């Protein structure tokens, strides 16, 4: 089965889905955070009755609406791709994966779109209280949408609450609550949404800094900076906590991803964290080359983050590929052997059922249960295939961490000088505030590259590799649609930036 796979088609399908997901995530985090900031601004307006806060609210609401509308388009396309490019995946896990996607449409998308109309067109048509309620419901609905999508993604990272049906070759849900409250799903939701709050704060602060540099709309800019900086600092603190929890969850559930994140080939007790490093791209599992051309380490920190114990053992790539009997780690090679036995037993079971030999079918099914958990490894040809791209995973992780550490420092400085009343005189800080907007998007993209590249080669971690999850399409077909989507998404992005820039240049309505 593995020999017949068109790897060119698989790689184009992966590239197309990565393209769609990365473009989609340009719009999503801003929606998550800006919806709450708009709700905060309007709450202040309703509480104070100050028309300046209403004008400020409507301005940021307009930018939110532009971003929201274009983000919906990319999200719909991404869901369709599960059926077009990953039909085997959709067949095998649709019973589980479809549930959170359906919940997203029923409980979240309908909620936010219903109140979206009131929020935008209900000014002076409904009471202040109901309009404010609608704005808050849009914020809640937007983040509920993220919850269900991230639950689905979390299940792909850590499959739970299900069983494999050997008769249909499908994974079927057994416990919805295990899927919903999976530790990976929870950590992904809290980390992704809080990072979206931080990005939106950087967006509002950066644009406000631009107004101060231009000496325009200064009252609005200063008020926006105060609220967004406080929200951003609170969000950054929470991002730190959720990031630590996410790293701990990865260490417990996806040890290979953690090893790739740190370029750790040989497991260590009191394992150090690489603060700065240059990966040796020629390094392979099991060889004698050094993993880094240059590195700066912090002793014991990786063990502390991974196991909450600075003296604990953290497995490396070689341990996970070749096994480590001393640490009771089963290597990928042994899992592949067991996985191939599982696939052969499954084939024998189906053939025996079809021929009516129930005794052999029962014996095969019983033996299959002993090897089933390694079934996905049976599709791999070599242990090295279980290793994700180390360089990409390592750099994505460290870019995310470094940029994430910079943002709260910048927000704290901006808030401090704004409270003192002399922020406008620190032009270098205003420029830095503007620069944090693109850096925020870089950090967001790095986080998703880490999450998705780091779990390769799996579509469903440990159970279903991407080489088996794809559709029966030609590589030419997928390549054509890749470039088609690339053109469409690029035009959408250009449209978004152009419309946002025009609206920002116009600024809020004057009295």
C-alpha positions, 0 to 999 in steps of 0.5 A, a space after each residue: 500500500 505504501 509503495 503505491 502512494 504518490 508522494 508528489 501529490 501528498 506534498 502538494 496537498 500538504 502545501 495547499 492546506 498549509 497555504 490555506 491555514 496560514 492565510 486564514 490565521 492572518 485574519 483569525 487572531 485579530 478577530 479574536 482579540 479586536 472583538 473584545 477590545 471593541 466590547 471594552 471600548 463600547 462598555 466605557 462609552 455606555 458607562 460614561 456617555 462620552 461621545 468620544 468613546 462612541 466615535 472610537 468604538 465605531 472606528 475600531 469596529 469598522 476595522 474589525 468588520 473588514 477583517 472578519 468578512 475576509 477571514 470567513 472566506 478563507 475559513 470556509 475554503 479550508 473546511 472544504 479541503 478536508 473533503 477534496 484533498 484529504 478524503 481518506 482522512 474525512 472517511 476514517 475520522 469524520 465521525 469524530 472530526 465532524 462533531 466539533 465542526 458542526 458545533 462550531 456552525 450551530 453554537 458559535 458561527 450562528 451566534 456571532 453572525 446574528 448579533 454581528 448585524 445588530 452590532 454594525 447596523 443597530 446604532 440608534 435603532 436599538 437601546 444602548 444596553 442591547 447594542 452593547 449586549 450584541 457587541 459582547 455576543 459577537 466577541 463571545 461567538 468569535 472565540 467560541 468558533 475558535 474553541 470548536 476548531 481548536 478542539 478538532 485540531 487538538 484531537 488530531 494532535 492527541 486522539 482520545 475518546 474514540 475507538 477503531 472499528 475494524 469492520 468499517 476501518 473508521 475511528 468512531 467517537 465514544 466519549 464527546 467530553 473526552 474530546 472536548 476536554 482533552 488536555 491538548 485541546 484546552 491548552 491549544 484553545 487557551 494559548 491560541 486565543 490569548 495570543 490573539 488578544 495580544 496581537 489585537 492589542 499590538 494592532 490597536 497600539 501600533 495604529 494609535 502610535 502612527 496617529 501620534 506620529 502624524 499628530 492626528 486623532 490624538 485623543 482617540 489614540 491616547 485612550 486606545 493605547 491605555 485600554 489596549 496596553 492594559 489588555 495586552 499586558 494581561 494577555 501577554 501574562 496569560 500567554 506565558 502561562 498557557 505557553 508553559 502549559 502547552 509545552 508541558 502537554 507536548 512533552 507528555 503527549 508528543 515527545 518527538 515534537 518536543 525533541 525537535 523543538 529543542 534539537 535534542 537528539 540524545 535524551 538527557 537527565 537535567 536537560 538544558 533548554 537551548 536559548 540560542 542555536 544554529 541547527 546542523 542541517 546535515 544531522 541525522 538520527 543515529 549519526 555522530 554529527 553534532 546537532 548544532 553549529 552553535 548553541 547557548 544553553 540554560 542548564 536543567 530548564 528543559 527538564 523543568 518545563 517538560 516534567 516539572 522536575 529539573 532533574 528528570 529525564 527528557 527523551 531525545 530523537 534517537 531515544 524515540 527512534 531507536 528505543 531506550 530500554 533503560 528509560 522504558 522507551 519503545 522506539 519507532 523501529 519496534 512500533 513499525 514492526 508491530 504496526 505492520 503486524 496489526 495491518 496484516 492481522 486486520 487484512 486477515 480478519 476482513 478476508 476471513 469475514 468475507 470468506 466465512 471463516 469465523 474462527 480465523 476472523 475471531 483469532 485475528 481480531 483478538 490478536 489485532 487488539 494487542 497491536 492496534 495502538 501501533 497500527 499507524 506506524 505500519 504505514 511507515 517504511 523507516 524509523 526516520 520517517 517518524 521524525 519531523 523536520 527538526 530545523 523548521 520546528 526548532 526555529 519556529 519555536 524559538 521565533 515564537 518565544 523570542 517575539 512573545 517575550 519582546 511584546 510585553 516589554 514594548 507595551 509596558 514602556 508605551 503604557 508607562 510613558 503614556 501615563 506620564 503624558 510624554 509618549 509622543 516625545 519618544 518617537 523611537 518607541 512609537 516606531 517600535 509600537 508600529 513594528 510590533 504589528 508585523 512582528 505579531 503576525 510573524 509570531 502567530 505564524 511561527 506558532 502554527 508552523 511549530 504545531 503542524 510541522 512538529 507533528 509530522 508525519 501524522 495527520 492523526 498523531 500516532 494513528 494515521 500518517 498524511 501519506 494515507 490520509 490524502 485523496 486519490 487525486 493527481 499531483 497536477 490537479 492539486 498543484 493547479 489548485 494550489 496556485 489558484 488558491 495562492 492567487 486568490 488568497 494573495 488578492 484577498 490579503 492585498 484587498 484587506 491591507 488596502 481597505 484597512 490602510 484606507 480606513 486607517 488613513 481616513 480615521 474615525 468620524 469627526 464630530 
